[in-house]
Amino acid sequence: MQSSAARPVPAPERLRADARRNRERIVAAARDVFAEQGPDAPLEEVARRAGLGIGTLYRRFPDRGALIREVVLDVLTRAAEESAAARDQEPDPFRALARYLHRMLDLRIGVAIPSLLGRVSLAENELAGARERLVAVVSQIVDAARRDGTLRPDVTFGDLGLLVMRLSRPLPEPLPAELDRDLAHRQLDLLIDGLRSDRQGATPLPGPALDLDELRALPAGDPAGDPAGDPAGDPAGDAATAQVTPATAPTDRAPTDRAPTDRAPTDRAPTDWEPTDG
């Protein structure tokens, strides 16, 4: 008699090392290109930044939506990992908070995520899980800095998330991208000093103090303009609850030199003659 036990499902074949590196280069380049040019940026520019052919991009990501989803998942996952490293490795909670904020600038989470939220739903299980892991770690860092007495008591989770969003946006060209990033980190350090509780003569903060729940409850944009079908999700609130940090930490950014292009955005698959790189 044959056993009725289900046969084990073979594990997915692991990508070759070079294929995995190509995939990582594409995602890193896409993060920067989408942050700079929006979700409809030419995918040829993504491939160029990654140093690969357009055929290789389409072999890894069959359409624009798949690439956008992977960028959002990658940013949220890296942000959670970087936040946990800051929490576990820094000698005090305030330094952990500063490191978190600087690494969020490096990951460009404050500009990459908001620009893509209309194309994905953070309610999807894997993305929601990545975001909740990030929020949990950042909440631990903020709570520890409050208990330690080093973080101003009137600073909220919303203040930190929106601060990163504001500093993440590039200044107008022709300011070189590297200089723009260096200035953002310098200005973040100025703002971090304002978060300290031990500053003499600190000015009381005016305006609304948004906590995490209030941030998530911000009014949503036009649901009809949200292809992800997530009318309950608000781009500003979702992005600000997904934030991250420091100038001294290494980054895996793709080169940011922008090549002029007047080609229209495309989602087409490559033709047979287009080169691929594995």
C-alpha positions in Angstrom: 0.0 0.0 0.0 1.3 3.4 -0.9 1.7 5.9 1.9 -0.7 8.8 1.8 1.8 11.1 3.3 2.4 14.2 1.2 5.8 14.3 -0.6 8.1 17.0 0.7 8.2 20.1 -1.5 11.7 20.7 -2.8 13.3 23.8 -1.4 13.6 26.7 -3.9 16.9 26.6 -5.8 19.2 29.1 -4.4 20.4 31.9 -6.7 24.0 31.6 -7.8 26.3 34.1 -6.0 26.6 36.3 -9.1 22.9 36.2 -9.8 22.2 37.2 -6.1 24.7 40.1 -6.4 23.0 41.2 -9.6 19.6 41.1 -7.9 21.0 43.2 -4.9 22.5 45.7 -7.3 19.2 46.1 -9.2 17.2 46.7 -6.0 19.8 49.2 -4.6 19.8 51.1 -7.9 15.9 51.0 -8.1 15.7 52.4 -4.6 17.7 55.5 -5.6 16.1 55.9 -9.0 12.6 55.7 -7.7 13.5 58.1 -4.9 14.8 60.6 -7.4 12.4 60.2 -10.3 9.3 58.5 -8.9 7.8 55.0 -9.5 7.4 55.6 -13.2 11.2 56.2 -13.8 12.6 54.4 -16.8 13.7 50.9 -15.9 16.5 51.3 -18.3 17.9 53.9 -15.9 17.7 51.4 -13.1 19.6 48.8 -15.1 22.2 51.4 -16.1 22.8 52.4 -12.4 23.1 48.8 -11.5 25.7 48.3 -14.3 23.6 45.6 -15.9 21.6 45.1 -19.1 17.9 45.6 -19.2 17.5 41.9 -20.0 19.0 41.0 -16.7 16.6 43.2 -14.8 13.6 41.6 -16.5 15.0 38.1 -15.8 15.0 39.0 -12.1 11.8 41.1 -12.0 9.2 40.4 -14.7 7.4 43.7 -14.3 7.7 47.1 -12.6 5.3 46.1 -9.8 7.5 43.2 -8.8 10.5 45.4 -8.6 8.7 48.1 -6.6 7.5 45.6 -4.1 11.0 44.2 -3.7 12.4 47.7 -3.1 9.8 48.4 -0.4 10.4 45.0 1.3 14.2 45.5 1.1 14.1 49.0 2.6 11.8 47.9 5.5 13.9 44.8 6.2 17.2 46.7 6.1 15.7 49.4 8.3 14.6 46.9 10.9 18.0 45.2 10.9 19.9 48.6 11.2 17.6 49.7 14.0 18.1 46.4 15.9 21.9 46.8 15.5 21.7 50.4 16.8 19.7 49.2 19.8 22.0 46.3 20.6 25.4 47.9 19.8 25.3 51.4 21.1 26.4 52.1 24.7 23.3 54.3 25.5 19.8 54.8 24.2 20.3 58.3 22.9 23.3 57.2 20.8 21.2 54.4 19.5 18.5 56.8 18.5 21.0 59.1 16.7 22.4 56.1 14.9 18.9 54.9 13.9 18.1 58.4 12.4 21.3 58.6 10.4 20.9 55.1 9.0 17.4 56.0 7.9 18.9 58.8 5.8 21.4 56.4 4.3 18.6 54.0 3.3 16.5 56.9 1.9 13.5 55.5 3.6 11.9 58.9 4.0 11.7 59.5 0.3 11.8 56.0 -1.3 8.8 54.6 0.7 6.4 57.5 0.3 7.0 57.6 -3.5 6.1 53.9 -3.8 3.2 53.6 -1.4 0.6 54.1 -4.2 1.9 51.0 -5.9 2.0 48.5 -3.1 -0.1 47.8 0.0 1.7 47.6 3.4 -1.3 45.5 4.5 0.2 42.6 2.5 1.5 40.0 5.0 5.2 40.1 4.3 5.4 43.9 4.0 3.2 44.4 7.1 5.5 42.0 9.0 8.6 43.9 8.0 7.1 47.2 9.0 5.9 46.0 12.4 9.3 44.6 13.1 10.8 48.0 12.4 8.2 49.9 14.4 8.7 47.5 17.4 12.5 48.1 17.4 12.3 51.9 17.0 9.6 52.1 19.8 12.0 50.2 22.1 14.8 52.7 21.2 12.6 55.7 21.8 11.1 54.3 25.1 14.6 53.5 26.4 15.8 57.1 25.6 12.8 58.4 27.5 13.4 56.2 30.5 17.1 57.1 30.4 16.1 60.8 30.6 18.2 61.8 27.6 15.3 62.3 25.1 13.1 65.4 25.5 9.8 64.1 27.0 7.7 66.2 24.5 9.3 64.4 21.4 7.0 61.8 19.9 7.4 58.9 17.5 5.7 61.0 14.8 8.2 63.8 15.3 11.1 61.4 14.5 9.5 59.8 11.5 8.4 63.1 9.9 11.9 64.6 10.6 13.5 61.8 8.6 11.0 62.3 5.8 11.8 66.1 5.6 15.6 65.6 5.6 15.5 62.8 3.1 14.3 64.9 0.2 17.1 66.0 -2.0 17.8 69.7 -2.5 17.3 71.2 -6.0 19.9 70.3 -8.6 22.6 71.0 -9.6 23.8 70.2 -6.1 25.9 67.0 -6.4 24.2 64.0 -4.8 27.1 63.2 -2.5 27.2 66.8 -1.2 23.4 66.7 -0.7 23.7 63.6 1.4 26.6 65.0 3.5 24.6 68.2 4.2 21.6 66.1 5.2 23.6 64.3 7.8 25.2 67.5 9.1 21.7 69.1 9.5 20.4 65.9 11.1 23.1 66.3 13.8 22.0 69.8 14.4 18.4 68.5 14.9 19.5 65.6 17.1 21.0 68.1 19.5 17.5 69.6 19.8 16.2 66.2 20.9 18.3 66.1 24.0 16.6 66.7 27.3 19.6 68.4 29.0 19.6 71.5 26.8 19.3 74.7 28.8 16.5 77.1 27.8 14.9 74.6 25.3 11.8 76.1 23.6 8.6 74.2 24.3 7.4 72.5 21.1 4.4 74.1 19.5 1.8 72.4 17.3 0.4 68.8 17.4 2.4 66.0 19.0 1.5 62.9 17.0 2.0 59.5 18.6 2.2 56.3 16.6 -1.6 55.7 16.5 -2.4 59.3 15.5 0.2 59.1 12.8 -1.4 56.1 11.3 -4.8 57.7 11.5 -3.8 60.7 9.4 -6.4 61.2 6.5 -5.7 59.1 3.5 -5.2 60.5 0.0 -7.5 59.8 -2.9 -8.3 56.1 -2.7 -9.1 56.1 -6.4 -5.6 57.0 -7.1 -4.2 54.1 -5.1 -3.6 51.1 -7.5 -2.7 49.0 -4.5 -6.3 49.1 -3.3 -5.4 50.2 0.2 -7.7 53.2 0.9 -7.2 52.8 4.6 -3.5 53.4 4.3 -2.1 56.9 4.4 1.1 57.6 2.5 2.4 60.1 5.0 1.4 58.0 8.0 2.6 54.7 6.6 5.9 56.2 5.5 6.6 58.0 8.7 6.0 54.8 10.7 8.6 53.1 8.6 11.6 55.4 9.3 15.8 55.2 9.8 20.1 56.7 10.2 24.2 57.9 10.7 26.8 59.3 8.5 29.6 57.0 9.7 27.7 53.8 8.8 28.6 52.2 5.4 25.9 52.1 2.7 25.3 49.9 -0.3 23.9 52.7 -2.4 24.3 52.4 -6.2 26.2 55.3 -7.9 24.0 58.4 -8.0 25.3 60.0 -11.2 22.2 60.8 -13.2 22.3 60.3 -17.0 19.9 62.5 -19.0 17.1 60.5 -20.5 14.1 61.4 -22.5 12.8 57.9 -23.0 9.3 57.2 -21.7 8.8 54.8 -18.8 8.5 51.2 -20.0 7.3 48.0 -18.5 8.0 45.9 -21.6 9.9 42.7 -21.5 13.3 42.7 -23.3 13.5 41.6 -26.9 15.6 38.6 -28.0 18.5 40.8 -29.1 18.9 42.7 -25.9 22.0 41.7 -23.8 21.7 40.0 -20.5 24.2 39.6 -17.7 23.1 36.5 -16.0 
